Amino acid sequence: MSPVAERSGDTIRLTVNAEQSDSPVIELPVTELGHLLAGVEQDLTDFLALAVDWASRQLPDHCAPVAAALARVLDLPRPAET
């Protein structure tokens, strides 16, 4: 599978598999993609906060390494220790 993202003016074209002629394609304005990506980042940040809160209650001795590992996997800044 070979996904592709192309920009043409103010439009982004996302192709699931460029090697397949009938591959699904999504076209959207650049600004909308920016808003969608910002929303995803906020959702991941909120998830990380909830996961760290859970870990602090369920795994108090392991909360810091769990938080660091999740932040690394999600490519987010490590949350402040509480």
N, CA, C and O atoms as CSV, one atom per row, in Angstrom:
chain,resi,resn,atom,element,x,y,z
A,1,MET,N,N,0.854,-1.179,0.000
A,1,MET,CA,C,0.000,0.000,0.000
A,1,MET,C,C,0.893,1.233,0.000
A,1,MET,O,O,1.914,1.280,0.685
A,2,SER,N,N,0.496,2.211,-0.767
A,2,SER,CA,C,1.293,3.414,-0.931
A,2,SER,C,C,0.399,4.656,-0.835
A,2,SER,O,O,-0.064,5.161,-1.858
A,3,PRO,N,N,0.150,5.157,0.398
A,3,PRO,CA,C,-0.673,6.358,0.528
A,3,PRO,C,C,0.081,7.589,0.007
A,3,PRO,O,O,1.308,7.668,0.076
A,4,VAL,N,N,-0.696,8.541,-0.517
A,4,VAL,CA,C,-0.099,9.755,-1.071
A,4,VAL,C,C,-0.930,10.962,-0.648
A,4,VAL,O,O,-2.160,10.912,-0.617
A,5,ALA,N,N,-0.229,12.047,-0.322
A,5,ALA,CA,C,-0.880,13.334,-0.061
A,5,ALA,C,C,-0.304,14.332,-1.059
A,5,ALA,O,O,0.913,14.484,-1.165
A,6,GLU,N,N,-1.190,15.014,-1.791
A,6,GLU,CA,C,-0.764,15.988,-2.795
A,6,GLU,C,C,-1.486,17.303,-2.550
A,6,GLU,O,O,-2.661,17.325,-2.184
A,7,ARG,N,N,-0.768,18.392,-2.756
A,7,ARG,CA,C,-1.387,19.706,-2.638
A,7,ARG,C,C,-1.462,20.344,-4.017
A,7,ARG,O,O,-0.493,20.348,-4.775
A,8,SER,N,N,-2.627,20.877,-4.319
A,8,SER,CA,C,-2.832,21.613,-5.559
A,8,SER,C,C,-3.556,22.901,-5.199
A,8,SER,O,O,-4.770,22.903,-4.995
A,9,GLY,N,N,-2.822,23.970,-5.122
A,9,GLY,CA,C,-3.412,25.239,-4.703
A,9,GLY,C,C,-3.874,25.161,-3.270
A,9,GLY,O,O,-3.079,24.898,-2.368
A,10,ASP,N,N,-5.160,25.389,-3.051
A,10,ASP,CA,C,-5.722,25.365,-1.700
A,10,ASP,C,C,-6.405,24.043,-1.373
A,10,ASP,O,O,-7.183,23.964,-0.422
A,11,THR,N,N,-6.118,23.004,-2.159
A,11,THR,CA,C,-6.757,21.707,-1.970
A,11,THR,C,C,-5.720,20.626,-1.686
A,11,THR,O,O,-4.656,20.583,-2.304
A,12,ILE,N,N,-6.048,19.768,-0.752
A,12,ILE,CA,C,-5.237,18.590,-0.447
A,12,ILE,C,C,-5.977,17.373,-0.975
A,12,ILE,O,O,-7.184,17.236,-0.777
A,13,ARG,N,N,-5.254,16.495,-1.645
A,13,ARG,CA,C,-5.823,15.256,-2.169
A,13,ARG,C,C,-5.097,14.107,-1.477
A,13,ARG,O,O,-3.886,13.948,-1.628
A,14,LEU,N,N,-5.843,13.312,-0.720
A,14,LEU,CA,C,-5.296,12.167,0.000
A,14,LEU,C,C,-5.743,10.893,-0.705
A,14,LEU,O,O,-6.939,10.632,-0.831
A,15,THR,N,N,-4.782,10.108,-1.160
A,15,THR,CA,C,-5.075,8.859,-1.851
A,15,THR,C,C,-4.626,7.711,-0.965
A,15,THR,O,O,-3.473,7.667,-0.535
A,16,VAL,N,N,-5.525,6.788,-0.692
A,16,VAL,CA,C,-5.227,5.666,0.199
A,16,VAL,C,C,-4.109,4.804,-0.363
A,16,VAL,O,O,-3.167,4.468,0.354
A,17,ASN,N,N,-4.200,4.438,-1.648
A,17,ASN,CA,C,-3.204,3.573,-2.265
A,17,ASN,C,C,-2.975,4.025,-3.702
A,17,ASN,O,O,-3.766,3.714,-4.593
A,18,ALA,N,N,-1.897,4.754,-3.919
A,18,ALA,CA,C,-1.613,5.305,-5.239
A,18,ALA,C,C,-1.322,4.228,-6.275
A,18,ALA,O,O,-1.373,4.492,-7.476
A,19,GLU,N,N,-1.018,3.024,-5.824
A,19,GLU,CA,C,-0.722,1.926,-6.741
A,19,GLU,C,C,-1.995,1.270,-7.289
A,19,GLU,O,O,-1.929,0.416,-8.173
A,20,GLN,N,N,-3.135,1.671,-6.764
A,20,GLN,CA,C,-4.421,1.081,-7.144
A,20,GLN,C,C,-5.264,2.154,-7.833
A,20,GLN,O,O,-5.542,3.196,-7.239
A,21,SER,N,N,-5.669,1.913,-9.071
A,21,SER,CA,C,-6.374,2.939,-9.840
A,21,SER,C,C,-7.732,3.315,-9.253
A,21,SER,O,O,-8.190,4.441,-9.445
A,22,ASP,N,N,-8.380,2.399,-8.546
A,22,ASP,CA,C,-9.692,2.698,-7.970
A,22,ASP,C,C,-9.614,2.967,-6.459
A,22,ASP,O,O,-10.593,2.794,-5.733
A,23,SER,N,N,-8.451,3.384,-6.015
A,23,SER,CA,C,-8.251,3.657,-4.589
A,23,SER,C,C,-9.137,4.809,-4.117
A,23,SER,O,O,-9.358,5.765,-4.862
A,24,PRO,N,N,-9.643,4.726,-2.889
A,24,PRO,CA,C,-10.415,5.847,-2.348
A,24,PRO,C,C,-9.558,7.116,-2.270
A,24,PRO,O,O,-8.365,7.066,-1.972
A,25,VAL,N,N,-10.202,8.248,-2.547
A,25,VAL,CA,C,-9.528,9.549,-2.528
A,25,VAL,C,C,-10.371,10.516,-1.715
A,25,VAL,O,O,-11.599,10.521,-1.803
A,26,ILE,N,N,-9.697,11.327,-0.929
A,26,ILE,CA,C,-10.366,12.391,-0.176
A,26,ILE,C,C,-9.756,13.710,-0.621
A,26,ILE,O,O,-8.534,13.861,-0.634
A,27,GLU,N,N,-10.600,14.661,-0.984
A,27,GLU,CA,C,-10.135,15.999,-1.322
A,27,GLU,C,C,-10.773,16.978,-0.350
A,27,GLU,O,O,-11.978,16.929,-0.099
A,28,LEU,N,N,-9.946,17.871,0.197
A,28,LEU,CA,C,-10.470,18.865,1.117
A,28,LEU,C,C,-9.578,20.092,1.110
A,28,LEU,O,O,-8.405,20.015,0.743
A,29,PRO,N,N,-10.138,21.234,1.520
A,29,PRO,CA,C,-9.349,22.459,1.574
A,29,PRO,C,C,-8.221,22.337,2.609
A,29,PRO,O,O,-8.371,21.673,3.635
A,30,VAL,N,N,-7.111,22.981,2.323
A,30,VAL,CA,C,-5.959,22.959,3.226
A,30,VAL,C,C,-6.365,23.419,4.624
A,30,VAL,O,O,-5.937,22.834,5.618
A,31,THR,N,N,-7.182,24.456,4.704
A,31,THR,CA,C,-7.581,24.973,6.016
A,31,THR,C,C,-8.383,23.945,6.804
A,31,THR,O,O,-8.232,23.834,8.020
A,32,GLU,N,N,-9.241,23.188,6.106
A,32,GLU,CA,C,-10.028,22.166,6.790
A,32,GLU,C,C,-9.125,21.058,7.323
A,32,GLU,O,O,-9.321,20.570,8.435
A,33,LEU,N,N,-8.132,20.665,6.521
A,33,LEU,CA,C,-7.189,19.646,6.985
A,33,LEU,C,C,-6.463,20.135,8.234
A,33,LEU,O,O,-6.259,19.370,9.177
A,34,GLY,N,N,-6.075,21.402,8.239
A,34,GLY,CA,C,-5.420,21.971,9.422
A,34,GLY,C,C,-6.307,21.890,10.649
A,34,GLY,O,O,-5.834,21.541,11.730
A,35,HIS,N,N,-7.582,22.206,10.500
A,35,HIS,CA,C,-8.530,22.128,11.619
A,35,HIS,C,C,-8.716,20.685,12.085
A,35,HIS,O,O,-8.765,20.413,13.284
A,36,LEU,N,N,-8.821,19.761,11.120
A,36,LEU,CA,C,-8.979,18.348,11.471
A,36,LEU,C,C,-7.760,17.830,12.242
A,36,LEU,O,O,-7.903,17.121,13.237
A,37,LEU,N,N,-6.568,18.189,11.774
A,37,LEU,CA,C,-5.349,17.735,12.452
A,37,LEU,C,C,-5.218,18.351,13.846
A,37,LEU,O,O,-4.755,17.688,14.775
A,38,ALA,N,N,-5.621,19.609,13.997
A,38,ALA,CA,C,-5.599,20.242,15.316
A,38,ALA,C,C,-6.570,19.527,16.258
A,38,ALA,O,O,-6.272,19.340,17.438
A,39,GLY,N,N,-7.719,19.131,15.739
A,39,GLY,CA,C,-8.684,18.386,16.546
A,39,GLY,C,C,-8.146,17.036,16.973
A,39,GLY,O,O,-8.345,16.618,18.113
A,40,VAL,N,N,-7.464,16.351,16.063
A,40,VAL,CA,C,-6.860,15.061,16.402
A,40,VAL,C,C,-5.815,15.239,17.485
A,40,VAL,O,O,-5.770,14.464,18.440
A,41,GLU,N,N,-4.973,16.254,17.344
A,41,GLU,CA,C,-3.947,16.502,18.362
A,41,GLU,C,C,-4.579,16.778,19.725
A,41,GLU,O,O,-4.085,16.300,20.746
A,42,GLN,N,N,-5.667,17.547,19.746
A,42,GLN,CA,C,-6.349,17.822,21.013
A,42,GLN,C,C,-6.940,16.545,21.599
A,42,GLN,O,O,-6.846,16.312,22.804
A,43,ASP,N,N,-7.546,15.721,20.754
A,43,ASP,CA,C,-8.109,14.446,21.229
A,43,ASP,C,C,-7.018,13.552,21.820
A,43,ASP,O,O,-7.226,12.930,22.862
A,44,LEU,N,N,-5.865,13.485,21.169
A,44,LEU,CA,C,-4.761,12.666,21.689
A,44,LEU,C,C,-4.218,13.234,22.999
A,44,LEU,O,O,-3.876,12.482,23.911
A,45,THR,N,N,-4.142,14.552,23.087
A,45,THR,CA,C,-3.681,15.196,24.321
A,45,THR,C,C,-4.655,14.905,25.463
A,45,THR,O,O,-4.235,14.613,26.583
A,46,ASP,N,N,-5.951,14.987,25.178
A,46,ASP,CA,C,-6.969,14.677,26.188
A,46,ASP,C,C,-6.894,13.208,26.609
A,46,ASP,O,O,-7.005,12.892,27.793
A,47,PHE,N,N,-6.706,12.309,25.632
A,47,PHE,CA,C,-6.563,10.890,25.941
A,47,PHE,C,C,-5.358,10.655,26.835
A,47,PHE,O,O,-5.445,9.905,27.807
A,48,LEU,N,N,-4.238,11.286,26.520
A,48,LEU,CA,C,-3.038,11.118,27.333
A,48,LEU,C,C,-3.289,11.579,28.768
A,48,LEU,O,O,-2.869,10.912,29.714
A,49,ALA,N,N,-3.961,12.698,28.936
A,49,ALA,CA,C,-4.267,13.190,30.284
A,49,ALA,C,C,-5.131,12.193,31.048
A,49,ALA,O,O,-4.891,11.936,32.228
A,50,LEU,N,N,-6.133,11.636,30.381
A,50,LEU,CA,C,-6.989,10.633,31.028
A,50,LEU,C,C,-6.212,9.364,31.372
A,50,LEU,O,O,-6.396,8.785,32.442
A,51,ALA,N,N,-5.351,8.941,30.463
A,51,ALA,CA,C,-4.553,7.734,30.698
A,51,ALA,C,C,-3.580,7.936,31.856
A,51,ALA,O,O,-3.376,7.028,32.661
A,52,VAL,N,N,-2.986,9.104,31.942
A,52,VAL,CA,C,-2.057,9.395,33.041
A,52,VAL,C,C,-2.819,9.450,34.363
A,52,VAL,O,O,-2.334,8.964,35.384
A,53,ASP,N,N,-3.998,10.038,34.341
A,53,ASP,CA,C,-4.822,10.070,35.553
A,53,ASP,C,C,-5.167,8.650,35.995
A,53,ASP,O,O,-5.076,8.325,37.178
A,54,TRP,N,N,-5.562,7.808,35.043
A,54,TRP,CA,C,-5.870,6.407,35.350
A,54,TRP,C,C,-4.648,5.700,35.907
A,54,TRP,O,O,-4.740,4.993,36.911
A,55,ALA,N,N,-3.505,5.885,35.263
A,55,ALA,CA,C,-2.273,5.219,35.707
A,55,ALA,C,C,-1.867,5.674,37.104
A,55,ALA,O,O,-1.347,4.882,37.890
A,56,SER,N,N,-2.101,6.935,37.410
A,56,SER,CA,C,-1.721,7.426,38.744
A,56,SER,C,C,-2.548,6.755,39.842
A,56,SER,O,O,-2.083,6.603,40.971
A,57,ARG,N,N,-3.776,6.357,39.504
A,57,ARG,CA,C,-4.622,5.674,40.474
A,57,ARG,C,C,-4.420,4.158,40.469
A,57,ARG,O,O,-4.421,3.528,41.527
A,58,GLN,N,N,-4.249,3.578,39.296
A,58,GLN,CA,C,-4.171,2.125,39.175
A,58,GLN,C,C,-2.745,1.579,39.251
A,58,GLN,O,O,-2.534,0.453,39.702
A,59,LEU,N,N,-1.783,2.360,38.820
A,59,LEU,CA,C,-0.377,1.923,38.772
A,59,LEU,C,C,0.532,2.999,39.344
A,59,LEU,O,O,1.449,3.456,38.662
A,60,PRO,N,N,0.296,3.411,40.582
A,60,PRO,CA,C,1.031,4.564,41.105
A,60,PRO,C,C,2.561,4.420,41.037
A,60,PRO,O,O,3.265,5.410,40.838
A,61,ASP,N,N,3.064,3.218,41.198
A,61,ASP,CA,C,4.515,3.026,41.151
A,61,ASP,C,C,5.074,3.043,39.730
A,61,ASP,O,O,6.289,3.103,39.539
A,62,HIS,N,N,4.198,2.989,38.745
A,62,HIS,CA,C,4.638,2.926,37.351
A,62,HIS,C,C,4.073,4.059,36.501
A,62,HIS,O,O,4.212,4.043,35.278
A,63,CYS,N,N,3.454,5.020,37.122
A,63,CYS,CA,C,2.777,6.089,36.386
A,63,CYS,C,C,3.738,6.872,35.493
A,63,CYS,O,O,3.435,7.115,34.325
A,64,ALA,N,N,4.874,7.262,36.022
A,64,ALA,CA,C,5.815,8.077,35.229
A,64,ALA,C,C,6.284,7.342,33.968
A,64,ALA,O,O,6.247,7.920,32.882
A,65,PRO,N,N,6.729,6.069,34.086
A,65,PRO,CA,C,7.157,5.403,32.848
A,65,PRO,C,C,6.002,5.146,31.871
A,65,PRO,O,O,6.199,5.205,30.657
A,66,VAL,N,N,4.808,4.862,32.386
A,66,VAL,CA,C,3.652,4.661,31.502
A,66,VAL,C,C,3.338,5.965,30.776
A,66,VAL,O,O,3.101,5.962,29.568
A,67,ALA,N,N,3.334,7.073,31.502
A,67,ALA,CA,C,3.059,8.379,30.898
A,67,ALA,C,C,4.102,8.720,29.841
A,67,ALA,O,O,3.762,9.207,28.763
A,68,ALA,N,N,5.355,8.468,30.145
A,68,ALA,CA,C,6.426,8.765,29.189
A,68,ALA,C,C,6.292,7.905,27.937
A,68,ALA,O,O,6.471,8.395,26.822
A,69,ALA,N,N,5.978,6.628,28.120
A,69,ALA,CA,C,5.836,5.722,26.977
A,69,ALA,C,C,4.658,6.133,26.090
A,69,ALA,O,O,4.778,6.154,24.865
A,70,LEU,N,N,3.528,6.459,26.706
A,70,LEU,CA,C,2.366,6.895,25.926
A,70,LEU,C,C,2.658,8.196,25.183
A,70,LEU,O,O,2.303,8.338,24.013
A,71,ALA,N,N,3.297,9.135,25.852
A,71,ALA,CA,C,3.628,10.409,25.202
A,71,ALA,C,C,4.556,10.170,24.010
A,71,ALA,O,O,4.398,10.790,22.958
A,72,ARG,N,N,5.514,9.276,24.180
A,72,ARG,CA,C,6.454,8.974,23.094
A,72,ARG,C,C,5.714,8.345,21.904
A,72,ARG,O,O,5.922,8.743,20.757
A,73,VAL,N,N,4.855,7.365,22.185
A,73,VAL,CA,C,4.116,6.682,21.114
A,73,VAL,C,C,3.160,7.643,20.408
A,73,VAL,O,O,2.988,7.564,19.192
A,74,LEU,N,N,2.544,8.539,21.156
A,74,LEU,CA,C,1.602,9.495,20.566
A,74,LEU,C,C,2.299,10.730,19.989
A,74,LEU,O,O,1.661,11.594,19.387
A,75,ASP,N,N,3.617,10.796,20.182
A,75,ASP,CA,C,4.417,11.926,19.710
A,75,ASP,C,C,3.905,13.249,20.287
A,75,ASP,O,O,3.724,14.240,19.580
A,76,LEU,N,N,3.680,13.216,21.606
A,76,LEU,CA,C,3.221,14.399,22.347
A,76,LEU,C,C,4.225,14.736,23.427
A,76,LEU,O,O,5.002,13.873,23.836
A,77,PRO,N,N,4.227,15.970,23.899
A,77,PRO,CA,C,5.106,16.306,25.025
A,77,PRO,C,C,4.725,15.474,26.247
A,77,PRO,O,O,3.550,15.195,26.486
A,78,ARG,N,N,5.728,15.089,27.002
A,78,ARG,CA,C,5.478,14.330,28.222
A,78,ARG,C,C,4.705,15.204,29.200
A,78,ARG,O,O,5.068,16.357,29.430
A,79,PRO,N,N,3.629,14.649,29.779
A,79,PRO,CA,C,2.819,15.455,30.715
A,79,PRO,C,C,3.612,15.778,31.975
A,79,PRO,O,O,4.501,15.029,32.378
A,80,ALA,N,N,3.274,16.900,32.585
A,80,ALA,CA,C,3.912,17.282,33.849
A,80,ALA,C,C,3.544,16.278,34.927
A,80,ALA,O,O,2.419,15.780,34.967
A,81,GLU,N,N,4.500,15.983,35.803
A,81,GLU,CA,C,4.223,15.049,36.888
A,81,GLU,C,C,3.384,15.740,37.946
A,81,GLU,O,O,3.566,16.918,38.253
A,82,THR,N,N,2.447,14.956,38.499
A,82,THR,CA,C,1.572,15.520,39.530
A,82,THR,C,C,1.956,14.984,40.878
A,82,THR,O,O,1.338,15.338,41.882
